[in-house]
C-alpha cells in the first residue's frame, strides 16, 4: 500500500506542478501582515523618502504588494521547516519510515520554493517595466519632480523586497537540495547495509531449529489476535455475523472470478480472434478485469467488516496487505492466463505449444500463490511483532522453491522451441526473451550462492525482482503491441478513422501513415516515462528519488551556464505546434477565401501564400523562444558567432534561401510558369526554401537551386502574359505560285480557332531551297502552352489545303556520283566474255 500511495502522491505533485498551483501551505506562512512594510537587508542603499499613500498605490501594479508579502512569508516558513528537518536528519536512530517521510517533505519544500520563485518572475518584470517608464534616475546635482521621486523610491523599495525574497527562496531551494541529498545518501546506505547483511546460511541447522521453535509462538499470537477480534465482533453484533462475512467474501471472490471466466469464454467461444488487435485487447483487458473484480470484492468485504464498529489497527493493517495481495494475485494470474491461453491456441500470443503453455500456467500459478502467501505471512509477522525473528526462515523456505520453478520454466521453454506447434506462429511476440535466458541463469546461480553464503536478503532482492520485473515488462510490452495494432488497423486504407481523416482534414494516405508513426512514437515514449520509474522503484531507488528526478527535469537543471527546463521545452514545443497549426489554417483561409476570389494568377497566389507561411512560421518560432524564456540578446550573440560558420560552410544554403525570398518577392518566375533552364524546360511546380521544382513535359522533375535562377539566364515563356507565337515551316515545289501559297497559309491560320486576329498571322518567304521554295507561317496565340498542339493542327490543315490546290510538297532530290564505277563495270564485262575451260576427264 505504501508503494501505491507513493505512486499516487508522485503524480498528484506532478499534476500540481503542471497546473502551476501552489500548495495550500504556501498561501499562509508563519508571518502575518504586509511584508512590504519591512525593509530588506540592503534597505539602506535604496532607501528613499516615503511617498503619500495615494501616490505609492498608483505607482504599483495590482497585486505586487501581495506577491511580495507572500514571498517573504513563504521564505520564512520554508527556512523554519528546513531547520526542523535538519535537526531530525541529525538523529542517527531515525526510523526508516520517518526518513522516507523526511525526504518527501524536503522534496515538497524544494518544489514549493521553486514554484513561488517562478511566481515572482512576473511581478519583477512589471516592476522593471515601471522603473524603465520613469526614465533614468537623476545624476548627481540633478533633481526630478517630487511625485516621480516618490514613485521611484516606492518601486525600488518593493523591488528590493521581491529580490530579497527571491534570494531567500533560492537559498532555501539549495538547502533543501543538500538536505535531500543527505537524506537520500542515508537511506541508500541503510538499504545496501540491509541488502548485504550477512545472516545464517540456509544450510545452517540453527536457522531451521530456531524457526521451528517459533512456530508455536506464531500460532499462539495469531490465534490470540483472531479470537480477540472475533470476540469483539461477536459481542457487538453476534457470532453469526462473522461467519456471514466470511461466506460473503468467499461468495464475492469466487463469483467474481467465475463471472470473469465465463464472460471471457463466452466472448471467445467458437470465435476466431479479430486479428492481432483482438488478441492483444484480451491480453490487456483480462488481467485488468480480474484485478478490478478482486478489488471490488475486497472493498465490499472491508466495508462490511469495518462497518460493524469493531476497530482494530492491527487488523486494519493486515487487511490492507490482504487486499493488495488479492488484487496483485488476480492481476498476475489473469495476465499469465491471457498470454498463454492453453485451452484456446487461436488466442495465444506466447510462442509456446499447447502442452508447454499449460505447464507454464501451472508453474506460474504455483509461484504466484507462494509469493502471495509469503507476502501475507510476512505482514502477519509484522502485525504480531515477530518479523525480525522469522524473516530469514520464511525467505529460506520460499526462495529455493521459486528457484526450482524458474529453472523449470526455462527448461520447458527451451525444449519447446523446436516443436512444430510453437513454430507455427506467424507473429513472434516474445522472441526477445530468448536473449535473457543466459542472464537469468546467472542470476539464479547468484541467488543460490547468496542463500548458501548467508546473504538471504540479497537473494530475495535478486529473485523477487526477476519475477516482478518480468510481470511488469510483459504487461507494458503487451500494451505497446496493442497500441501498434490499434494504430495499424485504424489507419489502414478503408477504415473508418482513415476515411474520417481524409474527409474532415483532407489528409493524404501518406500523411495518415506518418501520423500513425508519430502516434506509435508517443505511445513508446509514454510507456517509457511511466514504466521506467516503476521499474526503478522496484530496485534500489525509491519513489522520492524518481519524483526528485522529475521535479529537477521539470523545473530545470544546469549544464554549465545553461539551464535546461523540461517545462520550458514542452511549453515552447506546444506553442510552436499551435503556431504551425494556426499558420496552416490562416494560409488556407487566405488562399480559399480571399486569393481565390481575385483575378490573380496561380503564381502570384502561390507567392503570397508562401510568403505568409514563412512569416507566420518565423513568428511562431519567435513566440516559442519567448515562451521558453530564451534571451534574444544571447541569440544575437550566437548568431553573430555562427555568421563566420555561415560564411564558410552554410554559404550556399543561405544564398539559396535568400534567392528563394527574392523569387517570391520579384517573381521573375512563378508557380505554373513555363521556363527553360540549362537542365531542360518544363512547368514550375513549387518554389521551396532552398530549390525550385520544375516538371518537364516528360513528367521528370528538375531540382534547380534558387541561386541559379537568380544568377543564370532563364527563359520564361509565360512571365509577362500567356501570349506566344507559333511557327510552322513549309516547303513547296518550284512549279508552285508563291502568292497562292501565301494565301493558302494565311487562310489556314485565320481558320484556326486559337489563332489571334491581332497581331495578324504572317507568312515569310524564307529561301530558295535545294529542293523546294521555303516558307514560314507565323501565328500568335493567346496561350503559349498550346503552341505545340496549334502547330500540329496547322500542319494538318496546310497539308490538306496544298493537296487540294495541286501544289506539291517535294521531297529532297540528290544526284549520286560513285567514283570508279565505269572501270569496275568494264572489268566485269570482260570476265563474262571469256570462254569457260573444259574439264579434263579423270583417269
C-alpha positions in Angstrom: 0.0 0.0 0.0 2.9 2.4 0.7 4.1 1.9 -3.0 0.6 2.6 -4.3 0.2 5.7 -2.1 3.7 6.9 -3.1 2.8 6.4 -6.7 -0.4 8.4 -6.4 1.4 11.1 -4.5 4.1 11.5 -7.2 1.6 12.0 -10.0 -0.5 14.4 -7.8 2.5 16.5 -7.3 3.3 16.4 -11.0 -0.3 17.5 -11.7 0.1 20.4 -9.3 3.3 21.4 -11.0 1.8 21.3 -14.4 -1.2 23.3 -13.3 1.1 25.9 -11.8 -0.7 25.8 -8.5 0.9 26.2 -5.0 0.2 24.0 -2.0 -2.2 25.5 0.5 0.7 25.8 3.0 2.3 28.2 0.6 -0.6 30.5 1.0 -0.2 31.0 4.7 3.1 31.4 6.5 4.5 31.9 9.9 4.2 35.7 9.5 1.2 37.8 9.0 0.7 41.3 7.8 2.1 43.1 4.7 5.7 42.1 4.3 6.3 45.1 2.1 6.3 47.3 5.2 9.6 45.6 6.2 12.9 46.9 4.9 15.2 44.4 3.2 18.7 43.8 4.4 20.1 46.3 2.0 17.4 48.9 2.6 20.0 51.5 3.5 21.2 51.5 -0.1 17.8 52.0 -1.7 16.0 54.0 1.0 14.0 57.0 -0.2 11.5 59.3 1.4 8.1 57.7 1.7 5.5 58.9 -0.7 2.0 59.7 0.0 -0.1 56.5 0.2 -2.2 57.6 -2.8 0.8 58.2 -5.0 2.5 54.9 -4.0 -0.6 52.9 -4.6 -1.0 54.4 -8.0 2.7 53.7 -8.9 2.5 50.0 -8.2 0.8 47.4 -10.5 -2.1 45.5 -8.9 -1.0 42.5 -6.8 2.7 43.5 -6.4 2.5 44.1 -2.7 0.5 40.9 -2.2 3.1 38.9 -4.1 6.0 40.4 -2.2 4.3 39.8 1.2 3.5 36.2 0.2 7.1 35.6 -0.9 8.5 36.8 2.3 6.1 34.7 4.4 6.8 31.6 2.3 10.6 32.1 2.6 10.4 32.5 6.3 8.2 29.4 6.7 10.5 27.3 4.4 13.5 28.4 6.5 11.9 27.2 9.7 10.8 23.9 8.1 14.3 23.2 6.8 15.7 23.9 10.3 13.4 21.4 11.8 14.1 18.7 9.2 17.8 19.3 9.5 17.6 18.5 13.3 15.6 15.4 12.5 18.1 14.1 10.0 20.9 14.6 12.6 19.3 11.8 14.7 21.1 8.5 13.8 18.2 6.4 15.2 15.6 7.9 12.9 13.4 5.0 11.7 13.3 4.1 8.0 9.7 5.3 7.7 10.4 8.6 9.2 13.5 9.0 7.0 11.3 8.4 3.9 8.8 10.9 5.1 11.5 13.5 5.7 12.8 13.0 2.2 9.3 13.6 0.9 8.9 16.7 3.0 12.2 18.0 1.6 11.1 17.5 -1.9 7.8 19.3 -1.3 9.7 22.2 0.3 12.0 22.4 -2.7 9.1 22.3 -5.1 7.3 24.9 -3.1 10.3 27.3 -3.1 10.7 26.9 -6.9 7.0 27.5 -7.5 6.9 30.7 -5.5 10.2 31.8 -7.2 8.6 31.3 -10.6 5.6 33.3 -9.5 7.9 36.2 -8.6 9.2 36.4 -12.2 6.1 38.3 -13.5 6.0 40.9 -10.6 9.7 41.6 -11.1 9.2 42.1 -14.8 6.3 44.5 -14.1 8.5 46.4 -11.6 11.3 46.7 -14.1 8.9 48.0 -16.7 7.5 50.6 -14.3 11.0 51.7 -13.4 12.0 52.0 -17.0 8.9 54.1 -17.8 10.1 56.6 -15.2 13.3 57.0 -17.1 16.9 57.0 -15.7 17.5 58.3 -12.2 18.8 61.8 -11.9 22.6 62.1 -11.7 24.5 64.0 -9.0 23.3 67.6 -8.8 20.1 66.9 -10.8 16.6 66.7 -9.4 13.3 65.4 -10.6 9.7 66.1 -9.6 8.7 65.0 -6.1 5.9 62.8 -7.4 8.3 60.9 -9.7 10.9 60.7 -7.0 8.3 59.2 -4.6 7.1 56.7 -7.1 10.7 55.7 -7.9 11.5 55.2 -4.3 8.4 53.1 -3.7 9.1 51.0 -6.7 12.8 50.4 -5.7 11.7 49.5 -2.2 9.2 46.9 -3.3 11.6 45.6 -5.9 14.2 45.2 -3.2 11.7 43.2 -1.2 11.0 41.0 -4.2 14.7 40.4 -4.9 15.4 39.7 -1.3 12.6 37.1 -1.1 13.8 35.6 -4.4 17.3 35.3 -3.0 15.9 33.7 0.2 13.9 31.2 -1.9 16.9 30.3 -4.0 19.0 29.7 -0.8 16.1 27.7 0.6 15.9 25.5 -2.5 19.6 25.0 -2.4 19.5 24.0 1.2 16.6 21.6 0.5 18.6 20.0 -2.3 21.6 19.5 0.1 19.4 18.0 2.9 17.6 15.8 0.3 20.9 14.5 -1.0 22.0 13.9 2.6 18.8 12.0 3.4 19.0 10.0 0.2 22.6 9.0 1.0 21.5 7.9 4.5 18.6 5.9 3.0 20.7 4.3 0.4 23.4 3.4 2.9 20.9 1.8 5.2 19.3 0.0 2.2 22.6 -1.5 1.0 23.7 -2.3 4.6 20.4 -4.3 4.9 20.8 -5.8 1.5 24.3 -7.1 2.1 23.7 -8.0 5.7 25.3 -11.4 6.5 22.8 -13.9 8.1 22.7 -17.6 8.6 23.1 -19.9 5.7 20.1 -21.9 4.6 22.4 -24.9 5.3 22.9 -23.9 8.9 20.9 -26.2 11.3 20.4 -23.3 13.8 18.3 -21.3 11.2 15.8 -24.1 11.0 15.8 -25.1 14.6 15.2 -21.5 15.8 12.5 -21.1 13.2 10.7 -24.3 14.2 10.9 -23.2 17.8 9.0 -20.0 16.9 6.1 -21.9 15.2 4.2 -22.3 18.4 4.7 -18.7 19.3 3.3 -17.7 15.8 0.2 -19.8 16.3 -0.4 -18.5 19.8 -0.1 -14.8 18.8 -2.2 -15.2 15.7 -4.9 -17.2 17.5 -5.0 -14.6 20.2 -5.3 -11.8 17.6 -8.1 -13.6 15.6 -10.0 -14.7 18.7 -9.9 -11.2 20.2 -11.3 -9.6 17.1 -13.8 -12.4 16.7 -15.0 -11.8 20.2 -15.1 -8.1 19.6 -17.4 -8.5 16.6 -19.5 -11.2 18.3 -20.1 -9.2 21.4 -21.2 -6.2 19.3 -23.2 -7.9 16.6 -23.5 -11.7 17.3 -21.3 -14.6 16.3 -23.3 -15.3 13.1 -22.1 -12.0 11.6 -18.5 -13.3 11.5 -19.5 -16.4 9.5 -21.7 -14.3 7.3 -18.8 -12.0 6.5 -16.6 -14.9 5.6 -19.2 -16.5 3.5 -19.9 -13.2 1.8 -16.2 -12.7 1.0 -15.9 -16.2 -0.4 -19.0 -15.8 -2.5 -17.8 -12.4 -3.8 -14.3 -13.6 -4.7 -15.5 -16.9 -6.2 -18.5 -15.4 -8.0 -16.4 -12.6 -9.5 -13.7 -14.9 -10.7 -16.1 -17.3 -12.3 -18.1 -14.5 -13.8 -14.9 -13.1 -15.5 -14.0 -16.6 -16.8 -17.5 -17.2 -18.1 -17.6 -13.8 -19.8 -14.2 -14.3 -21.4 -15.1 -17.8 -22.6 -18.5 -16.6 -23.9 -16.9 -13.8 -25.9 -14.3 -16.2 -27.4 -16.5 -19.3 -27.8 -16.5 -20.5 -31.4 -14.9 -17.2 -32.5 -11.5 -16.6 -34.1 -9.7 -13.5 -32.8 -10.1 -10.4 -34.8 -6.5 -10.4 -36.0 -3.7 -9.2 -33.8 -5.7 -6.4 -32.3 -8.4 -8.8 -30.9 -5.7 -11.0 -29.2 -4.0 -8.1 -27.6 -7.2 -6.4 -26.4 -8.0 -9.6 -24.5 -4.4 -9.9 -23.1 -4.7 -6.4 -21.6 -8.3 -6.4 -20.6 -8.4 -9.8 -18.8 -5.8 -9.0 -16.1 -7.3 -5.6 -15.5 -10.8 -7.2 -15.2 -9.6 -9.8 -12.8 -7.9 -7.1 -10.7 -11.0 -4.9 -10.6 -13.2 -7.9 -9.5 -10.7 -8.7 -6.7 -10.6 -5.0 -5.7 -14.4 -4.7 -5.6 -14.7 -7.9 -3.6 -12.1 -6.8 -1.0 -13.6 -3.3 -0.8 -17.1 -4.6 -0.2 -15.8 -7.1 2.4 -13.8 -4.3 4.1 -16.9 -2.0 4.2 -18.9 -4.8 5.8 -16.1 -5.8 8.2 -15.2 -2.4 9.5 -18.7 -1.0 9.3 -19.6 -3.2 12.3 -18.0 -0.8 14.7 -15.2 -3.2 15.7 -12.0 -1.2 15.2 -8.5 -2.7 15.4 -5.4 -1.0 14.0 -3.6 -4.3 13.7 -6.5 -6.0 11.8 -6.7 -3.0 9.5 -3.0 -3.2 8.8 -3.4 -6.9 8.0 -6.5 -6.3 5.9 -4.6 -3.7 3.7 -2.0 -6.2 3.0 -4.6 -8.9 2.3 -6.5 -6.6 -0.2 -3.3 -5.7 -2.0 -2.3 -9.4 -2.2 -5.7 -10.3 -3.7 -5.5 -7.6 -6.3 -1.9 -8.4 -7.4 -2.6 -12.2 -7.5 -5.7 -11.7 -9.6 -3.8 -9.4 -12.0 -0.8 -11.7 -12.4 -2.9 -14.8 -12.8 -5.1 -13.1 -15.4 -2.1 -11.8 -17.3 -0.5 -15.3 -17.4 -3.7 -16.9 -18.5 -4.4 -14.4 -21.2 -0.9 -14.6 -22.6 -0.6 -18.4 -22.5 -4.2 -19.3 -23.2 -3.5 -23.1 -23.1 -7.1 -24.2 -24.0 -7.5 -21.8 -26.9 -4.5 -21.7 -29.2 -6.0 -19.2 -31.6 -6.0 -16.6 -28.8 -2.4 -17.4 -27.6 0.3 -14.8 -28.1 3.1 -16.7 -26.3 5.3 -18.7 -28.7 4.7 -22.0 -27.0 2.9 -25.2 -27.8 -0.4 -26.1 -26.0 1.4 -28.6 -23.7 4.2 -26.1 -22.8 1.6 -23.3 -22.2 -0.3 -25.5 -19.8 2.9 -26.3 -17.9 3.9 -22.7 -17.8 0.5 -21.6 -16.5 0.6 -24.3 -13.7 4.1 -23.3 -12.7 3.4 -19.6 -12.7 0.2 -20.1 -10.7 2.2 -22.0 -8.0 4.8 -19.3 -8.0 2.2 -16.5 -7.6 0.4 -18.4 -4.8 3.7 -18.9 -3.0 4.7 -15.3 -3.3 1.2 -14.1 -2.2 1.3 -16.4 0.8 4.8 -15.3 1.7 3.8 -11.7 1.5 0.7 -12.2 3.6 2.7 -14.3 6.1 5.3 -11.5 6.4 2.6 -8.9 7.1 1.2 -11.3 9.7 4.6 -11.5 11.4 4.8 -7.7 11.4 1.3 -7.4 13.0 2.2 -9.9 15.7 5.7 -8.4 16.2 7.7 -11.5 15.0 9.1 -10.3 11.7 12.7 -9.8 12.8 12.9 -13.4 14.1 11.4 -15.3 11.2 12.1 -13.3 8.1 15.2 -15.2 7.2 13.4 -18.6 7.8 10.5 -17.5 5.6 12.8 -16.5 2.8 14.9 -19.6 3.1 11.7 -21.7 2.5 10.3 -19.6 -0.3 13.3 -18.8 -2.4 14.5 -22.4 -3.2 11.0 -23.3 -4.4 10.9 -20.2 -6.6 14.3 -21.0 -8.0 13.2 -24.5 -8.9 10.1 -23.1 -10.6 12.1 -20.6 -12.6 14.6 -23.2 -13.7 11.7 -25.4 -14.7 10.1 -22.6 -16.8 13.4 -22.0 -18.7 13.8 -25.7 -19.4 10.3 -26.1 -20.7 10.6 -23.1 -23.0 14.0 -24.3 -24.4 12.7 -27.8 -25.1 9.5 -26.4 -26.7 11.3 -24.0 -29.2 11.9 -26.9 -31.6 8.3 -28.1 -31.5 6.2 -27.8 -34.7 3.3 -26.1 -32.9 5.5 -23.4 -31.5 7.0 -22.7 -34.9 3.6 -22.1 -36.5 3.1 -18.6 -35.0 3.0 -16.0 -37.8 3.8 -13.3 -35.3 6.6 -13.8 -32.8 5.8 -11.7 -29.7 8.3 -12.7 -27.1 11.3 -13.7 -29.2 13.3 -11.0 -27.4 13.0 -13.1 -24.2 15.4 -15.7 -25.6 18.3 -13.2 -25.2 17.5 -13.0 -21.4 18.0 -16.8 -20.8 21.7 -16.6 -20.0 21.4 -13.6 -17.7 18.6 -15.2 -15.9 20.7 -18.4 -15.4 23.4 -16.3 -14.0 21.0 -14.5 -11.6 19.6 -17.9 -10.5 23.1 -19.2 -9.8 23.9 -15.9 -7.9 20.7 -16.4 -5.8 21.7 -19.9 -4.9 25.2 -18.9 -3.9 23.8 -16.0 -1.8 21.5 -18.4 0.0 24.3 -20.7 0.8 26.6 -17.9 1.8 24.1 -16.4 4.2 23.0 -13.3 2.2 19.3 -14.1 2.3 18.1 -10.5 1.8 20.3 -10.2 -1.3 18.9 -13.5 -2.7 15.4 -12.2 -2.1 16.2 -9.0 -3.9 17.5 -10.8 -7.0 14.9 -13.4 -7.3 12.0 -11.2 -6.4 13.0 -8.6 -8.9 13.2 -11.2 -11.6 9.6 -12.2 -11.1 8.1 -8.7 -10.6 10.1 -7.1 -13.3 9.1 -9.9 -15.7 5.4 -9.3 -15.0 5.7 -5.5 -15.4 7.7 -5.7 -18.6 5.4 -8.3 -20.1 2.3 -6.2 -19.4 3.9 -3.0 -20.7 5.1 -4.8 -23.8 1.6 -6.1 -24.4 0.2 -2.6 -24.1 2.8 -1.4 -26.6 1.9 -4.1 -29.1 -1.8 -3.3 -28.6 -1.2 0.3 -29.4 0.7 -0.6 -32.5 -2.0 -3.0 -33.7 -4.7 -0.4 -32.9 -2.9 2.3 -34.9 -2.2 -0.1 -37.8 -5.8 -1.1 -38.0 -7.2 2.4 -37.6 -5.1 4.0 -40.3 -5.4 1.1 -42.8 -6.9 2.1 -46.1 -10.7 2.0 -46.0 -11.0 2.1 -42.2 -13.5 4.5 -40.6 -10.8 6.6 -38.9 -8.8 6.8 -42.1 -11.8 7.9 -44.1 -12.7 10.5 -41.4 -9.1 11.9 -41.5 -9.3 12.1 -45.3 -12.7 13.8 -45.5 -12.6 16.1 -42.5 -8.9 17.1 -42.5 -8.0 16.5 -46.2 -5.1 14.2 -45.1 -3.4 12.1 -47.7 -2.7 8.4 -47.3 1.0 9.2 -46.7 0.1 11.8 -44.1 -2.1 9.4 -42.3 0.7 6.8 -42.2 3.1 9.4 -40.8 0.6 10.3 -38.2 0.4 6.7 -37.2 4.2 6.5 -36.9 4.2 9.6 -34.7 1.4 8.2 -32.5 3.4 5.0 -32.0 6.4 7.0 -31.0 4.3 9.0 -28.5 3.0 5.7 -27.0 6.5 4.3 -26.7 7.7 7.5 -25.0 4.7 7.5 -22.6 5.2 3.9 -21.7 8.9 4.6 -21.1 8.0 7.6 -19.0 5.6 5.6 -16.9 7.3 2.2 -16.8 10.9 3.3 -16.1 10.1 5.0 -12.8 8.1 1.9 -11.8 10.9 -0.4 -12.7 13.5 1.8 -10.9 11.3 1.9 -7.8 11.5 -1.9 -7.7 15.3 -1.8 -7.5 17.5 0.3 -5.2 15.7 3.6 -5.9 12.7 4.9 -4.0 9.7 7.0 -5.3 11.3 10.0 -3.7 14.3 9.6 -5.9 12.1 9.2 -9.0 10.0 12.2 -8.1 13.1 14.3 -7.4 14.3 13.5 -10.9 11.0 14.5 -12.4 11.0 17.7 -10.4 14.6 18.6 -11.4 13.8 17.9 -15.0 10.6 19.9 -14.8 12.0 23.0 -13.0 15.3 22.8 -14.8 18.9 21.7 -14.2 22.1 23.5 -15.0 24.7 22.3 -17.6 27.5 24.8 -17.2 25.9 28.2 -17.7 22.9 26.8 -19.4 19.6 25.9 -17.6 17.6 23.2 -19.2 14.0 23.0 -18.1 11.6 20.3 -19.3 8.6 22.6 -18.6 10.1 25.4 -20.8 10.9 22.9 -23.6 7.4 21.4 -23.5 5.8 24.8 -23.4 7.9 26.0 -26.4 7.1 22.9 -28.4 3.4 23.3 -27.6 3.4 27.0 -28.6 5.3 26.2 -31.8 3.0 23.4 -32.8 -0.1 25.6 -32.1 1.6 28.3 -34.2 2.1 25.9 -37.1 -1.5 24.8 -36.9 -2.7 28.4 -36.9 -0.3 29.1 -39.8 -1.8 26.4 -41.9 -5.3 27.5 -41.0 -4.7 31.1 -41.8 -2.8 30.4 -45.1 -5.6 28.0 -46.1 -8.2 30.6 -45.3 -6.3 33.3 -47.1 -6.0 31.1 -50.3 -9.5 29.8 -50.3 -11.4 32.9 -49.1 -9.5 35.8 -50.4 -6.9 35.0 -53.1 -9.2 32.6 -55.0 -11.8 35.4 -55.3 -9.3 37.7 -57.0 -8.1 37.7 -60.6 -4.5 36.9 -59.6 -2.9 34.1 -61.5 -1.7 30.9 -59.7 1.9 32.1 -59.5 1.1 35.3 -57.6 -1.3 33.5 -55.3 1.4 31.0 -54.5 3.9 33.7 -53.8 1.6 35.5 -51.4 0.6 32.2 -49.7 4.2 31.1 -49.4 5.4 34.4 -48.0 2.6 34.5 -45.5 3.5 31.0 -44.4 7.2 31.9 -44.0 6.3 35.0 -42.0 3.8 33.2 -39.7 6.3 30.3 -39.1 9.0 32.7 -38.1 6.6 34.5 -35.8 5.6 31.1 -34.3 9.3 30.3 -33.8 10.0 33.6 -32.1 7.0 33.3 -29.8 8.1 29.7 -28.9 11.5 31.0 -28.0 10.0 33.8 -25.9 7.7 31.3 -24.1 10.8 29.2 -23.3 12.4 32.2 -21.7 15.2 32.5 -24.3 17.1 35.7 -24.2 17.1 37.2 -27.7 20.3 39.1 -26.9 22.0 35.8 -26.4 20.5 34.6 -29.7 22.0 37.6 -31.4 25.4 36.8 -29.9 25.2 33.2 -31.0 24.0 34.3 -34.4 27.0 36.6 -34.7 29.3 33.8 -33.8 27.7 31.5 -36.3 28.0 34.1 -39.1 31.6 33.0 -39.6 30.5 29.4 -40.0 27.7 30.5 -42.3 30.2 32.4 -44.4 32.2 29.2 -44.9 30.1 26.1 -44.6 26.5 27.3 -45.0 27.1 30.0 -47.6 25.3 28.1 -50.4 22.3 27.3 -48.2 21.9 30.9 -47.1 22.4 32.0 -50.7 19.7 29.7 -51.9 17.3 30.8 -49.1 17.7 34.5 -49.8 17.4 33.7 -53.6 14.1 32.0 -52.8 12.8 35.0 -51.0 13.9 37.2 -54.0 12.0 34.8 -56.3 8.9 35.2 -54.2 9.2 39.0 -54.0 10.2 39.9 -57.5 8.5 36.9 -59.2 10.8 36.5 -62.2 9.3 33.0 -62.3 6.2 31.8 -60.6 4.5 28.5 -60.0 2.9 27.5 -63.3 5.4 29.3 -65.5 6.8 27.5 -68.5 10.6 28.0 -68.2 13.7 26.7 -69.9 16.9 26.3 -68.0 20.2 24.5 -68.7 18.9 21.2 -67.5 15.7 21.3 -69.5 12.4 23.0 -69.8 9.0 22.5 -68.1 6.5 23.9 -65.7 7.4 25.4 -62.3 5.5 23.3 -59.7 7.0 24.5 -56.4 9.3 27.2 -55.1 10.9 25.9 -51.8 13.2 27.4 -49.3 16.4 26.0 -51.0 15.4 25.0 -54.5 12.7 25.2 -57.2 11.0 22.2 -58.7 10.4 22.1 -62.4 8.3 19.4 -64.0 9.2 18.6 -67.6 6.7 17.6 -70.2 8.0 14.0 -69.9 7.0 14.1 -66.2 10.5 14.4 -65.0 11.3 16.6 -62.0 14.2 19.0 -62.3 15.5 20.4 -58.9 17.2 23.8 -59.6 18.9 25.7 -56.7 17.2 29.1 -56.3 20.6 30.9 -56.7 20.9 29.5 -60.2 17.5 31.0 -61.2 18.7 34.4 -59.9 22.3 34.4 -61.4 21.8 32.4 -64.6 19.7 33.2 -67.7 16.3 31.7 -67.6 13.9 31.5 -70.5 10.3 32.2 -69.2 7.6 31.7 -71.8 4.8 32.9 -69.5 6.5 35.7 -67.5 4.5 38.7 -68.7 1.5 37.0 -70.2 0.5 33.8 -71.9 0.5 35.1 -75.5 3.0 33.3 -77.7 3.9 32.8 -81.3 3.7 29.5 -83.2 6.0 29.0 -86.3 5.4 26.4 -89.0 7.9 25.8 -91.8 6.6 24.7 -95.2 8.4 23.8 -98.4 6.6 23.6 -101.9 7.6 22.8 -105.4 9.4 25.3 -107.7 6.4 25.0 -110.0 4.0 26.4 -107.4 2.9 30.1 -107.4 4.4 31.8 -104.3 1.4 34.2 -103.9 -1.0 31.3 -104.0 1.0 29.5 -101.3 0.9 32.7 -99.2 -2.9 33.0 -99.5 -3.4 29.3 -98.5 -1.1 29.6 -95.5 -2.8 32.8 -94.3 -6.3 31.3 -94.7 -5.3 28.2 -92.7 -4.1 30.5 -89.9 -7.3 32.5 -89.9 -9.4 29.4 -89.8 -7.7 28.0 -86.7 -9.8 28.9 -83.5 -6.8 29.7 -81.3 -5.1 32.0 -83.8 -5.3 35.7 -82.7 -6.6 38.3 -85.2 -4.1 40.8 -83.9 -1.2 40.6 -84.3 -2.2 39.2 -87.7 -0.8 35.9 -89.0 2.2 36.5 -91.4 4.0 34.4 -94.0 7.7 34.8 -94.8 9.3 33.6 -98.0 12.4 32.3 -96.3 14.6 30.9 -99.0 15.1 29.1 -102.3 15.9 25.7 -101.0 17.7 22.9 -102.7 14.5 21.0 -103.4 11.7 23.5 -102.5 10.6 27.0 -102.0 10.8 27.5 -98.3 8.0 29.5 -96.4 7.3 30.1 -92.7 3.9 30.7 -91.2 3.9 32.8 -88.0 0.7 32.8 -85.9 0.1 34.4 -82.5 -2.0 32.5 -80.0 -3.4 33.6 -76.6 -1.9 30.7 -74.6 1.6 29.7 -75.4 1.0 26.4 -73.6 -0.9 25.3 -76.7 1.8 26.1 -79.1 2.8 22.5 -79.9 -0.9 21.5 -80.4 -1.6 24.5 -82.6 1.5 23.9 -84.8 0.4 20.3 -85.3 -3.2 21.2 -86.2 -1.9 23.8 -88.7 0.3 21.3 -90.4 -2.7 19.0 -90.8 -4.7 21.8 -92.4 -1.9 23.1 -94.6 -1.1 19.7 -96.0 -4.8 19.2 -96.8 -5.1 22.7 -98.5 -2.0 22.3 -100.6 -3.0 18.9 -101.7 -6.4 20.2 -102.8 -4.8 23.1 -104.7 -2.5 20.6 -106.5 0.7 22.1 -105.0 3.4 19.5 -104.5 5.4 19.3 -101.3 8.6 17.9 -102.8 10.9 15.5 -101.2 14.7 16.1 -101.4 16.3 15.0 -104.8 20.1 14.1 -105.0 22.4 13.1 -107.8 24.8 10.4 -106.6 28.2 10.1 -108.4 30.2 6.9 -107.4 33.9 7.2 -108.3 35.5 4.2 -110.3 32.1 2.7 -111.2 32.9 2.6 -115.1 36.2 0.7 -114.6 34.5 -1.8 -112.4 31.7 -2.4 -114.9 34.2 -2.9 -117.8 36.2 -5.5 -115.9 33.0 -7.4 -115.1 32.0 -7.5 -118.8 35.4 -8.8 -119.9 35.4 -11.6 -117.4 31.9 -12.6 -118.6 33.0 -12.7 -122.3 35.9 -15.2 -121.8 35.0 -18.9 -122.7 35.0 -21.3 -119.9 37.6 -24.1 -119.7 36.6 -27.7 -120.4 37.2 -30.1 -117.6 39.7 -32.9 -118.3 38.4 -36.4 -117.9 39.7 -38.3 -114.9 41.9 -41.4 -115.2 
